[in-house]
């Protein structure tokens, strides 16, 4: 299903195109044929909230997330003639990050020299999970060329992803709406595992996701993120219980029964609660005042499930239909006419994970599995 896409001014509005159906496939096969090239399309995700940041019962964080169409990452790895290199990247920072990934992958698995092309990637540090998707796409493509049957969990741990939330890696594998149980406290580094998948629900096809991004801002990341988390007080156990109650009795039943009002109310309440907790380190419930205006304008106009993904600045509004998405886009534009850095888009959920296309050492592109 191709999502409806709308975007206004700004450079970050294109949705990821999908590979031809004859070449795209879920990456769940264990057949490792001799290959000359692998292309991985990794989808973007929305992080919809933590359940217990302080781990009052021994499991810190726990996450809700949704995989979406568009804004994805596409990486192609090809066998190289001499040395491993990055043939194309979107920025110097991205090139440096991929170089680190390749060094770790070669150190762990050996493998042939490869050339990496980053053909498409969302803007970094805006809340769409670009770092994890880049790592998993590069790692998956490299593993296939090297003939290593590595899981997404293994790749994520090797490349330093998923320390707090498993939404990125679990969404890469499964798509849909994901709930993870957070990492167990006290585990030795060598025993660390990806947070477990607790629930995966297909998202209703008719519902739409309106995205609002302030391209003049970046969300917290790196050392700034670690300092911000360390400065916060313990998350009250009563609030953690409240979030879990909302998830179990509103969000998940709303999706299962396609009860939009229940889902929207539940997500909005989760987001308000967690946003207020993180407000001291991100400047408010939303990290961008312009995004906050746009999202609130949508909620004032119609029933919507609203919030901010991760540290933002991307905000989201779930609405019940394509027509509702058109009205929401108009309301968001009207609320931010004086802020040219704000861009808008509408999309749908993606109920499948990453896909890949392969080419044999002798021959053309084919399916694997």
C-alpha positions as CSV (number, residue, x, y, z in Angstrom):
1,X,0.0,0.0,0.0
2,X,1.4,3.4,-1.0
3,X,0.9,6.1,1.6
4,X,-0.6,9.4,0.7
5,X,2.1,12.0,1.1
6,X,2.0,15.7,1.4
7,X,4.8,18.1,2.1
8,X,5.4,21.8,2.2
9,X,8.6,23.8,1.9
10,X,11.8,22.4,3.1
11,X,14.3,19.7,2.0
12,X,13.0,16.7,4.1
13,X,9.6,15.8,2.7
14,X,10.2,12.9,0.4
15,X,8.8,9.6,1.4
16,X,10.9,6.5,0.8
17,X,10.0,4.7,-2.3
18,X,9.7,0.9,-2.1
19,X,11.7,-1.6,-4.1
20,X,9.9,-3.4,-6.9
21,X,7.8,-6.2,-5.6
22,X,9.8,-8.7,-7.5
23,X,12.9,-7.8,-5.5
24,X,11.6,-6.9,-2.1
25,X,11.2,-9.4,0.6
26,X,11.1,-9.6,4.4
27,X,14.5,-10.3,5.8
28,X,13.5,-13.5,7.6
29,X,15.2,-16.0,5.4
30,X,18.3,-18.1,6.4
31,X,19.3,-18.9,2.8
32,X,22.7,-17.3,2.3
33,X,23.4,-17.6,-1.5
34,X,26.7,-16.2,-2.9
35,X,25.9,-12.5,-3.6
36,X,27.5,-9.5,-5.2
37,X,25.2,-6.8,-3.9
38,X,22.6,-6.4,-1.2
39,X,20.1,-3.4,-0.8
40,X,18.3,-3.0,2.5
41,X,15.3,-0.7,3.0
42,X,14.9,0.0,6.7
43,X,11.7,1.8,7.8
44,X,11.4,4.8,10.1
45,X,9.7,4.5,13.4
46,X,7.9,6.7,15.9
47,X,8.8,6.3,19.6
48,X,5.5,6.8,21.3
49,X,6.7,6.8,24.9
50,X,8.5,5.0,27.8
51,X,6.6,3.0,30.4
52,X,8.9,3.2,33.4
53,X,12.1,5.2,32.8
54,X,13.4,4.5,36.4
55,X,12.7,0.7,36.3
56,X,10.8,0.5,39.6
57,X,10.3,-3.2,39.1
58,X,13.8,-3.9,37.7
59,X,13.2,-3.2,34.0
60,X,14.1,0.3,33.0
61,X,12.2,2.2,30.3
62,X,10.0,-0.2,28.3
63,X,8.8,1.4,25.1
64,X,5.8,1.8,22.7
65,X,6.6,2.4,19.0
66,X,5.1,2.4,15.6
67,X,6.8,1.6,12.3
68,X,5.7,4.0,9.5
69,X,6.0,4.2,5.7
70,X,8.4,6.9,4.3
71,X,11.4,8.6,5.8
72,X,13.3,5.3,5.7
73,X,16.9,4.4,5.1
74,X,18.2,2.6,2.0
75,X,21.7,1.1,2.0
76,X,23.4,-0.9,-0.8
77,X,26.5,-2.9,-0.1
78,X,28.6,-4.3,-3.0
79,X,31.6,-6.5,-3.1
80,X,34.6,-4.3,-3.7
81,X,37.8,-5.0,-5.7
82,X,40.3,-4.0,-3.1
83,X,39.4,-2.2,0.2
84,X,36.3,-1.5,2.1
85,X,35.1,2.0,1.5
86,X,32.0,4.2,1.6
87,X,31.1,5.2,-1.9
88,X,28.4,7.6,-1.0
89,X,26.9,9.2,2.2
90,X,24.6,12.0,3.0
91,X,27.0,13.9,5.3
92,X,30.5,13.7,6.8
93,X,29.0,12.7,10.1
94,X,27.1,9.8,8.5
95,X,30.3,8.7,6.7
96,X,32.2,8.6,9.9
97,X,29.5,6.7,11.7
98,X,29.3,4.1,8.9
99,X,33.1,3.8,8.9
100,X,33.0,2.8,12.6
101,X,30.3,0.3,11.9
102,X,32.3,-1.3,9.1
103,X,35.4,-1.5,11.3
104,X,33.4,-3.3,14.0
105,X,31.8,-5.7,11.5
106,X,35.1,-6.6,9.9
107,X,36.7,-7.1,13.3
108,X,33.9,-9.4,14.4
109,X,33.3,-11.4,11.2
110,X,36.1,-10.8,8.8
111,X,34.4,-10.9,5.4
112,X,35.3,-9.5,2.0
113,X,35.9,-5.8,1.2
114,X,32.7,-4.0,0.5
115,X,31.6,-0.7,-0.9
116,X,28.7,1.0,0.9
117,X,26.2,3.5,-0.7
118,X,23.8,5.3,1.6
119,X,21.1,6.0,-1.0
120,X,18.5,7.5,1.3
121,X,18.2,8.4,5.0
122,X,16.0,10.7,7.1
123,X,17.4,13.8,8.9
124,X,19.4,12.7,11.9
125,X,18.4,13.4,15.5
126,X,14.8,14.3,14.7
127,X,13.0,11.3,16.4
128,X,12.6,8.9,13.5
129,X,15.2,6.3,14.6
130,X,17.7,7.1,11.9
131,X,20.8,5.9,13.8
132,X,19.4,2.5,14.6
133,X,18.0,2.0,11.1
134,X,21.4,3.0,9.5
135,X,23.3,0.6,11.8
136,X,20.9,-2.3,11.1
137,X,20.8,-1.7,7.3
138,X,24.6,-1.5,7.1
139,X,25.0,-4.5,9.4
140,X,22.4,-6.6,7.6
141,X,23.8,-5.9,4.1
142,X,27.4,-6.6,5.3
143,X,26.3,-9.9,7.0
144,X,24.6,-11.1,3.9
145,X,27.6,-10.4,1.7
146,X,29.9,-12.0,4.3
147,X,27.6,-15.1,4.6
148,X,27.1,-14.5,8.3
149,X,23.6,-15.6,9.6
150,X,23.4,-12.7,12.1
151,X,20.1,-11.6,13.7
152,X,19.0,-8.0,14.1
153,X,19.6,-8.4,17.9
154,X,23.2,-9.5,17.3
155,X,23.8,-6.7,14.8
156,X,22.3,-4.1,17.1
157,X,24.4,-5.2,20.1
158,X,27.6,-5.3,18.0
159,X,27.0,-1.8,16.7
160,X,25.9,-0.3,20.1
161,X,22.2,0.2,19.4
162,X,19.2,-0.5,21.5
163,X,20.6,0.2,25.0
164,X,17.4,1.7,26.2
165,X,14.7,0.9,23.7
166,X,14.2,-2.1,21.5
167,X,11.7,-0.4,19.2
168,X,14.2,0.3,16.4
169,X,15.4,-3.3,16.1
170,X,12.1,-4.9,16.8
171,X,10.4,-2.6,14.3
172,X,13.1,-3.4,11.7
173,X,12.2,-7.1,12.0
174,X,8.4,-6.9,12.4
175,X,6.8,-3.6,11.6
176,X,3.4,-2.5,13.1
177,X,2.9,-1.3,16.6
178,X,5.5,-2.7,19.0
179,X,5.7,-2.8,22.8
180,X,9.0,-3.9,24.4
181,X,9.8,-4.8,28.0
182,X,12.9,-2.7,28.4
183,X,16.4,-4.0,29.3
184,X,16.8,-6.0,32.5
185,X,18.8,-4.1,35.2
186,X,22.0,-5.5,36.5
187,X,22.9,-7.7,33.5
188,X,26.6,-8.0,32.8
189,X,27.6,-6.4,29.5
190,X,28.4,-9.7,27.9
191,X,24.9,-11.0,28.9
192,X,23.0,-7.9,27.7
193,X,20.1,-8.6,25.3
194,X,17.7,-6.6,23.2
195,X,14.6,-5.7,25.2
196,X,12.0,-8.4,24.7
197,X,9.1,-8.1,22.3
198,X,6.0,-8.1,24.5
199,X,3.3,-7.2,21.9
200,X,3.1,-6.6,18.2
201,X,-0.2,-5.4,16.7
202,X,-0.9,-4.6,13.0
203,X,-2.0,-1.0,12.7
204,X,-5.3,-0.1,11.0
205,X,-4.9,0.7,7.3
206,X,-7.4,3.5,7.3
207,X,-5.8,5.6,10.1
208,X,-3.2,8.2,9.1
209,X,-0.2,9.7,10.8
210,X,0.5,13.4,10.3
211,X,4.1,14.4,10.9
212,X,5.4,17.9,11.7
213,X,9.1,18.6,11.8
214,X,11.0,21.7,12.7
215,X,14.1,21.4,10.6
216,X,15.9,24.2,12.5
217,X,16.2,21.9,15.6
218,X,17.7,18.6,16.6
219,X,16.6,16.4,19.5
220,X,18.9,15.6,22.4
221,X,21.6,13.0,21.5
222,X,25.0,11.7,22.6
223,X,26.5,13.2,25.8
224,X,23.8,15.8,26.0
225,X,21.1,13.1,26.1
226,X,23.0,11.2,28.8
227,X,23.4,14.3,30.9
228,X,19.8,15.2,30.5
229,X,18.6,11.7,31.6
230,X,21.0,11.7,34.6
231,X,19.6,15.1,35.8
232,X,16.0,13.9,36.0
233,X,14.5,12.8,39.3
234,X,13.3,9.2,39.7
235,X,10.1,8.5,37.7
236,X,7.3,7.9,40.2
237,X,6.0,4.3,40.4
238,X,2.4,5.6,40.4
239,X,3.0,7.3,37.0
240,X,4.6,4.2,35.6
241,X,1.5,2.2,36.7
242,X,-0.7,4.8,35.1
243,X,1.2,4.5,31.8
244,X,0.9,0.7,31.8
245,X,-2.8,1.0,32.6
246,X,-3.3,3.4,29.7
247,X,-1.4,1.0,27.4
248,X,-3.2,-2.2,28.4
249,X,-6.7,-0.7,28.7
250,X,-6.8,2.0,26.0
251,X,-4.0,1.9,23.5
252,X,-3.8,-1.8,22.7
253,X,-7.6,-2.5,22.9
254,X,-8.2,0.6,20.7
255,X,-5.9,-0.9,18.0
256,X,-7.3,-4.4,18.4
257,X,-10.9,-3.3,18.0
258,X,-10.1,-0.4,15.6
259,X,-11.6,2.0,18.2
260,X,-9.9,5.2,17.1
261,X,-11.2,7.4,20.0
262,X,-9.8,5.0,22.6
263,X,-6.5,4.7,20.9
264,X,-6.1,8.5,20.4
265,X,-7.1,9.3,24.0
266,X,-4.7,6.7,25.3
267,X,-1.7,7.8,23.2
268,X,-2.3,11.5,24.0
269,X,-2.4,10.7,27.7
270,X,0.7,8.6,27.6
271,X,2.5,11.4,25.7
272,X,1.4,14.2,28.0
273,X,2.5,12.2,31.1
274,X,6.0,11.3,29.7
275,X,6.4,14.7,28.1
276,X,5.9,16.5,31.4
277,X,8.5,14.3,33.0
278,X,11.1,15.1,30.2
279,X,10.1,18.8,29.9
280,X,12.9,20.1,32.2
281,X,15.6,18.8,29.8
282,X,13.9,19.4,26.4
283,X,12.3,22.8,27.1
284,X,8.7,21.7,27.4
285,X,6.4,18.8,26.6
286,X,7.5,19.4,23.0
287,X,11.1,20.4,22.2
288,X,9.9,22.8,19.4
289,X,7.4,25.5,20.2
290,X,6.4,25.7,16.5
291,X,5.7,22.0,16.4
292,X,3.7,22.3,19.6
293,X,1.5,25.0,18.0
294,X,0.9,22.9,14.9
295,X,0.1,19.7,16.8
296,X,-2.3,21.5,19.2
297,X,-4.0,23.2,16.2
298,X,-4.8,19.7,14.9
299,X,-6.1,18.5,18.2
300,X,-8.3,21.7,18.6
301,X,-9.9,20.9,15.2
302,X,-10.6,17.2,15.5
303,X,-10.1,14.0,17.6
304,X,-6.4,13.1,17.3
305,X,-3.8,11.1,19.2
306,X,-0.9,13.6,19.6
307,X,2.6,13.7,20.8
308,X,6.3,13.9,20.0
309,X,8.5,11.0,18.9
310,X,11.5,10.4,21.1
311,X,13.3,13.8,21.8
312,X,11.7,15.3,18.8
313,X,11.5,17.8,17.2
314,X,9.1,15.7,15.1
315,X,5.6,15.7,16.4
316,X,2.8,13.5,15.3
317,X,-1.0,13.4,15.2
318,X,-2.9,10.2,14.5
319,X,-6.2,10.9,12.7
320,X,-8.9,8.5,11.5
321,X,-8.8,8.9,7.7
322,X,-7.2,10.4,4.7
323,X,-9.8,13.3,4.7
324,X,-9.0,13.9,8.3
325,X,-5.3,14.0,7.4
326,X,-5.9,16.7,4.8
327,X,-7.7,18.9,7.4
328,X,-5.0,18.3,9.9
329,X,-2.3,19.4,7.4
330,X,-4.2,22.6,6.7
331,X,-4.5,23.3,10.4
332,X,-0.8,22.7,11.0
333,X,0.2,25.0,8.1
334,X,-2.1,27.8,9.3
335,X,-0.6,27.6,12.8
336,X,3.0,27.9,11.6
337,X,2.9,30.2,8.6
338,X,5.5,32.4,10.3
339,X,8.0,29.5,10.7
340,X,9.5,28.4,7.4
341,X,11.6,25.8,9.0
342,X,8.5,23.7,9.7
343,X,7.6,20.9,7.2
344,X,4.6,18.6,7.1
345,X,3.7,15.2,5.8
346,X,1.0,12.5,6.1
347,X,1.6,8.8,5.9
348,X,0.4,5.4,7.1
349,X,1.8,2.8,9.4
350,X,3.9,0.0,8.0
351,X,2.9,-3.5,9.1
352,X,6.1,-5.2,7.9
353,X,9.7,-4.7,8.7
354,X,12.7,-4.0,6.5
355,X,13.0,-5.5,3.0
356,X,16.0,-6.4,1.0
357,X,17.0,-7.0,-2.6
358,X,20.0,-9.1,-3.7
359,X,22.1,-9.8,-6.7
360,X,24.1,-13.0,-7.3
361,X,27.8,-13.0,-8.0
362,X,26.9,-14.2,-11.5
363,X,23.5,-13.0,-12.6
364,X,20.8,-10.4,-11.9
365,X,18.7,-9.4,-8.9
366,X,16.7,-12.2,-7.3
367,X,14.7,-13.0,-4.3
368,X,16.3,-14.7,-1.4
369,X,14.1,-17.2,0.4
